[in-house]
Amino acid sequence: MTIRDVAAHAGVSRSTVSYALTQPGRLSADTLKRVTASLQDLGYIGNAAARQLRVGHSQAIGLIVSNAANPIYAELAEGADQEAALHGRVILLANSRESPQREKDYIAFFESQQVSGILIAPVDEVPDELIELGRRGTPFVLIGTPSRPDDYRSLSGDNTLGGHLAASHLIAQGRRKLLYVGGHHLHAVERSRGAQAAVAEAGNTTLEVIRVAKQTAAEGEAVARALLARPRTGLPDGIFCGNDLLALGLMHALLAGGIDVPTDVSLVGYDDIAFADFAVVPLTTIRHPEAELGAGAVRLLMGTLPDDQIADAEASFQPRLVVRKTSLTTA
């Protein structure tokens, strides 16, 4: 069964069938429905290997995330997959497990598979291997903020604003001894910078910063145990965490240690993962629209989001405060 046979059955041109298989967004809904029905009726199975030889790349887009256990990456992948489908592409999800070497392994693998492009939420900096791959012709998009000026494309929400929102909320509650707990990645650093700016603006407020190797619930518990070892007067009265996993682990250990949240300590997370609303004390957090960010990254990769529209797109990814019970609702 060939594309010619499908075209004859559907009463369309061969190029229309090709678009249905590779760029369905270019067809009207009625035409796409007719071609799809013919493909199913005839039992057409495309030869992906032959197509890849012909056009020089596959229909796959590689998506590399640093920690697939973090629910935000599932949301990111969902948005990317929905947008990729509109372009006749599929998403191949790779989990580097916070390992720079594993990240490089996946980059090499995706190159060997001749993917259409790569989206990456990296462990740290964009790997040099990926920059070189881009220079050889495979496009990629950084999901995040570059730490230095580069000639590659990136898309991100405003992490500095998110940090400012979190700290400002704690300060509005009358909290004056704040603690930020976060990783070393640039987006975590940006969130702490936003918090520091809010503290500087408020006056009569302090901000302690604790950096962790990984932003996991286990790391949050470890930080809480260290806090519980301090004299009670040495505890912060407001804590902002670089992500919700850290905040949930920290809250679990604080409650087990006899600290009331939010009476003794108000707590704010970041990302608004699904578990945040179902915690034993529902978590106040900063919401980032990760699905929209994933979709936008695919559009940028595919060239349907022009460079001069990136700033407008990022403006639509602005963070917002979601107030729940881990912070007081009144000062």
C-alpha positions as CSV (number, residue, x, y, z in Angstrom):
1,M,0.0,0.0,0.0
2,T,1.4,3.3,-1.1
3,I,0.7,7.0,-0.7
4,R,-0.6,7.0,-4.3
5,D,-3.2,4.3,-3.3
6,V,-4.3,6.3,-0.3
7,A,-4.6,9.5,-2.4
8,A,-6.7,7.8,-5.0
9,H,-9.0,6.3,-2.3
10,A,-9.5,9.7,-0.6
11,G,-9.7,11.7,-3.9
12,V,-6.8,14.0,-3.0
13,S,-3.3,14.6,-4.2
14,R,-0.3,12.6,-2.9
15,S,1.1,15.8,-1.3
16,T,-2.1,16.1,0.7
17,V,-1.6,12.6,2.0
18,S,1.9,13.5,2.8
19,Y,0.8,16.6,4.8
20,A,-1.7,14.4,6.7
21,L,1.1,12.2,7.8
22,T,3.7,14.9,8.6
23,Q,2.1,18.3,8.9
24,P,-1.6,17.7,9.6
25,G,-2.0,21.3,10.8
26,R,-1.8,22.5,7.2
27,L,-5.0,20.7,6.2
28,S,-8.6,21.6,6.9
29,A,-10.5,19.4,9.4
30,D,-12.6,17.8,6.7
31,T,-9.7,17.0,4.4
32,L,-7.7,15.5,7.3
33,K,-10.7,13.4,8.4
34,R,-11.1,12.1,4.9
35,V,-7.5,11.2,4.4
36,T,-7.3,9.6,7.9
37,A,-10.3,7.5,7.1
38,S,-8.6,6.2,3.9
39,L,-5.4,5.5,5.8
40,Q,-7.4,3.4,8.2
41,D,-9.6,1.7,5.6
42,L,-6.6,0.7,3.5
43,G,-4.4,-0.3,6.5
44,Y,-1.6,2.0,5.4
45,I,1.7,1.7,7.4
46,G,4.3,4.3,6.6
47,N,7.9,3.4,6.1
48,A,9.5,5.7,8.7
49,A,13.0,4.6,7.8
50,A,12.5,5.4,4.2
51,R,11.1,8.8,5.0
52,Q,14.0,9.5,7.3
53,L,16.5,8.8,4.6
54,R,14.5,11.0,2.2
55,V,14.1,14.1,4.3
56,G,17.2,13.7,6.6
57,H,15.4,13.6,9.9
58,S,12.7,11.6,11.8
59,Q,9.3,12.8,13.0
60,A,10.5,12.6,16.6
61,I,11.4,15.5,18.9
62,G,13.6,14.7,21.8
63,L,12.6,16.1,25.2
64,I,15.3,15.9,27.9
65,V,14.3,16.7,31.5
66,S,16.5,16.6,34.6
67,N,14.1,14.7,36.9
68,A,11.0,13.0,35.5
69,A,9.9,12.2,39.0
70,N,9.0,15.9,39.4
71,P,5.4,16.2,38.3
72,I,6.0,19.5,36.6
73,Y,7.9,17.7,33.8
74,A,4.9,15.5,33.1
75,E,2.8,18.7,32.6
76,L,5.6,20.1,30.4
77,A,5.7,16.9,28.3
78,E,1.9,16.9,28.0
79,G,1.9,20.4,26.5
80,A,4.8,19.6,24.2
81,D,3.1,16.4,23.0
82,Q,-0.2,18.1,22.2
83,E,1.6,20.8,20.2
84,A,3.9,18.3,18.5
85,A,0.9,16.3,17.3
86,L,-0.3,19.4,15.4
87,H,2.9,19.4,13.4
88,G,2.9,15.6,12.7
89,R,5.6,15.0,15.3
90,V,6.0,12.8,18.4
91,I,7.8,13.4,21.6
92,L,10.5,11.1,22.9
93,L,10.9,11.8,26.7
94,A,14.4,11.3,28.2
95,N,15.1,11.5,31.9
96,S,18.7,12.4,32.8
97,R,18.0,11.8,36.5
98,E,20.1,14.9,37.4
99,S,23.1,13.4,35.7
100,P,25.1,15.6,33.3
101,Q,26.7,12.5,31.8
102,R,23.3,10.8,31.2
103,E,22.1,14.1,29.6
104,K,25.1,13.9,27.2
105,D,24.3,10.2,26.4
106,Y,20.7,11.2,25.4
107,I,22.0,14.0,23.2
108,A,24.3,11.5,21.4
109,F,21.4,9.0,21.1
110,F,19.0,11.6,19.7
111,E,21.6,12.7,17.1
112,S,22.0,9.0,16.1
113,Q,18.2,8.8,15.6
114,Q,18.2,12.0,13.5
115,V,15.4,13.7,15.5
116,S,13.7,16.8,14.2
117,G,15.0,18.8,17.1
118,I,15.6,18.7,20.9
119,L,13.9,20.4,23.8
120,I,15.9,20.5,27.0
121,A,15.3,21.4,30.7
122,P,19.0,20.7,31.7
123,V,20.6,19.7,34.9
124,D,22.8,22.8,34.8
125,E,24.2,24.7,31.8
126,V,23.2,23.8,28.3
127,P,25.8,21.1,27.4
128,D,28.5,22.0,24.9
129,E,27.6,18.8,23.0
130,L,24.1,20.1,22.4
131,I,25.4,23.5,21.2
132,E,27.7,21.7,18.8
133,L,24.8,19.5,17.6
134,G,22.9,22.7,16.9
135,R,25.7,24.0,14.8
136,R,25.6,20.8,12.8
137,G,22.0,21.5,11.9
138,T,19.8,19.9,14.6
139,P,17.7,22.7,16.2
140,F,17.2,22.8,19.9
141,V,15.4,25.0,22.4
142,L,16.3,25.6,26.1
143,I,13.4,25.5,28.4
144,G,14.7,27.9,30.9
145,T,16.9,31.0,31.0
146,P,20.4,31.0,29.5
147,S,23.1,31.9,32.1
148,R,25.1,33.7,29.5
149,P,24.4,35.3,26.1
150,D,24.3,32.6,23.4
151,D,23.0,32.2,19.9
152,Y,20.5,29.4,20.7
153,R,16.8,29.9,21.4
154,S,15.2,29.6,24.8
155,L,11.8,30.0,26.4
156,S,11.1,30.6,30.1
157,G,8.7,32.0,32.7
158,D,9.8,34.8,35.0
159,N,11.4,33.0,37.9
160,T,12.6,36.3,39.5
161,L,9.0,37.6,39.6
162,G,7.8,34.3,41.0
163,G,10.4,34.6,43.9
164,H,9.3,38.1,44.5
165,L,5.7,37.1,44.7
166,A,6.5,34.3,47.2
167,A,8.6,36.5,49.6
168,S,6.2,39.4,49.3
169,H,3.3,37.2,50.4
170,L,5.2,36.0,53.4
171,I,6.2,39.5,54.3
172,A,2.5,40.6,54.0
173,Q,1.7,38.0,56.6
174,G,4.0,39.8,59.0
175,R,6.9,37.3,58.6
176,R,10.3,38.9,59.1
177,K,12.8,36.0,59.5
178,L,12.6,34.4,56.0
179,L,14.4,31.4,54.7
180,Y,14.9,30.4,51.0
181,V,15.7,26.7,50.3
182,G,16.6,25.9,46.7
183,G,19.1,24.3,44.4
184,H,22.0,25.6,42.3
185,H,20.3,25.7,39.0
186,L,19.8,29.1,37.4
187,H,16.0,29.1,37.8
188,A,16.4,28.3,41.5
189,V,18.9,31.2,41.8
190,E,16.6,33.5,40.0
191,R,13.8,32.7,42.4
192,S,16.1,33.5,45.4
193,R,17.0,36.8,43.7
194,G,13.4,37.7,43.5
195,A,12.9,36.9,47.2
196,Q,16.0,39.0,48.1
197,A,14.6,41.9,46.1
198,A,11.3,41.7,48.0
199,V,13.1,41.6,51.4
200,A,15.2,44.6,50.4
201,E,12.1,46.6,49.5
202,A,10.3,45.7,52.7
203,G,13.1,46.6,55.2
204,N,13.3,45.2,58.7
205,T,13.3,41.7,57.2
206,T,16.1,39.1,56.9
207,L,16.5,36.3,54.3
208,E,18.7,33.2,55.0
209,V,19.5,31.1,51.9
210,I,20.2,27.3,52.1
211,R,21.3,25.6,48.9
212,V,20.6,21.9,48.3
213,A,22.1,19.5,45.8
214,K,18.8,18.3,44.5
215,Q,15.3,19.8,44.8
216,T,13.6,16.7,46.2
217,A,11.3,15.9,49.1
218,A,14.1,14.0,50.8
219,E,16.3,17.1,50.6
220,G,13.5,19.1,52.1
221,E,13.2,16.7,55.0
222,A,16.9,16.9,55.6
223,V,16.8,20.7,55.8
224,A,13.9,20.6,58.2
225,R,15.8,18.2,60.5
226,A,18.7,20.6,60.5
227,L,16.3,23.5,61.4
228,L,14.7,21.4,64.2
229,A,18.2,21.0,65.7
230,R,18.4,24.8,66.2
231,P,17.1,26.6,69.3
232,R,13.4,27.5,68.8
233,T,14.4,31.2,68.6
234,G,16.7,30.4,65.7
235,L,13.9,29.1,63.5
236,P,12.6,31.2,60.5
237,D,8.9,32.3,60.6
238,G,8.5,32.1,56.9
239,I,10.0,29.7,54.4
240,F,10.0,29.8,50.6
241,C,11.2,26.7,48.7
242,G,12.5,26.5,45.2
243,N,9.9,23.9,44.3
244,D,6.9,22.1,45.8
245,L,8.8,18.8,46.3
246,L,11.2,20.5,48.7
247,A,8.4,22.3,50.4
248,L,6.3,19.1,50.9
249,G,9.3,17.2,52.4
250,L,10.2,20.1,54.6
251,M,6.6,20.5,55.8
252,H,6.3,16.8,56.6
253,A,9.4,16.9,58.9
254,L,8.4,20.2,60.5
255,L,5.0,18.9,61.5
256,A,6.5,15.6,62.8
257,G,8.9,17.8,64.9
258,G,6.1,19.7,66.5
259,I,6.2,22.9,64.4
260,D,2.8,24.1,63.5
261,V,2.3,25.2,59.9
262,P,1.3,28.0,59.4
263,T,1.0,29.3,63.0
264,D,4.7,28.9,63.8
265,V,6.1,28.9,60.3
266,S,4.4,30.0,57.0
267,L,5.5,28.0,54.0
268,V,5.4,28.7,50.2
269,G,6.4,26.3,47.5
270,Y,6.9,26.7,43.7
271,D,5.3,25.0,40.6
272,D,1.8,24.1,42.0
273,I,2.1,20.4,41.3
274,A,-1.1,18.3,41.8
275,F,0.1,17.0,45.2
276,A,0.3,20.6,46.5
277,D,-3.5,20.9,47.0
278,F,-3.7,17.4,48.6
279,A,-1.0,17.8,51.2
280,V,-2.0,17.3,54.9
281,V,-1.8,21.1,55.0
282,P,-2.6,22.3,51.5
283,L,0.5,24.1,50.2
284,T,0.6,27.8,49.2
285,T,2.7,27.9,46.0
286,I,3.6,29.8,42.9
287,R,1.9,28.5,39.7
288,H,3.8,28.3,36.4
289,P,1.8,27.2,33.4
290,E,4.2,24.4,32.4
291,A,1.9,22.8,29.7
292,E,1.8,26.2,27.9
293,L,5.5,26.5,28.2
294,G,6.0,23.0,26.7
295,A,3.7,23.9,23.8
296,G,5.5,27.2,23.2
297,A,8.9,25.5,23.1
298,V,7.6,23.2,20.4
299,R,6.3,26.1,18.4
300,L,9.6,27.9,18.8
301,L,11.5,24.8,17.6
302,M,9.2,24.3,14.6
303,G,9.4,27.9,13.6
304,T,5.8,28.8,14.2
305,L,6.7,31.1,17.1
306,P,8.9,33.8,15.5
307,D,11.9,35.1,17.5
308,D,10.3,38.6,17.6
309,Q,7.2,37.1,19.4
310,I,9.2,35.3,22.1
311,A,8.9,38.1,24.6
312,D,5.1,38.3,24.1
313,A,4.9,34.5,24.5
314,E,6.9,34.6,27.7
315,A,4.6,37.3,29.1
316,S,1.8,34.7,28.9
317,F,3.8,32.4,31.1
318,Q,3.8,34.8,34.1
319,P,3.8,33.1,37.5
320,R,0.9,33.7,40.0
321,L,0.5,33.2,43.7
322,V,-1.9,30.4,44.8
323,V,-2.8,30.8,48.5
324,R,-3.6,27.8,50.5
325,K,-3.3,26.8,54.2
326,T,0.4,26.7,54.7
327,S,0.4,30.5,54.9
328,L,-1.8,32.8,57.0
329,T,-4.5,34.6,55.0
330,T,-4.2,37.7,57.2
331,A,-1.3,39.4,58.9
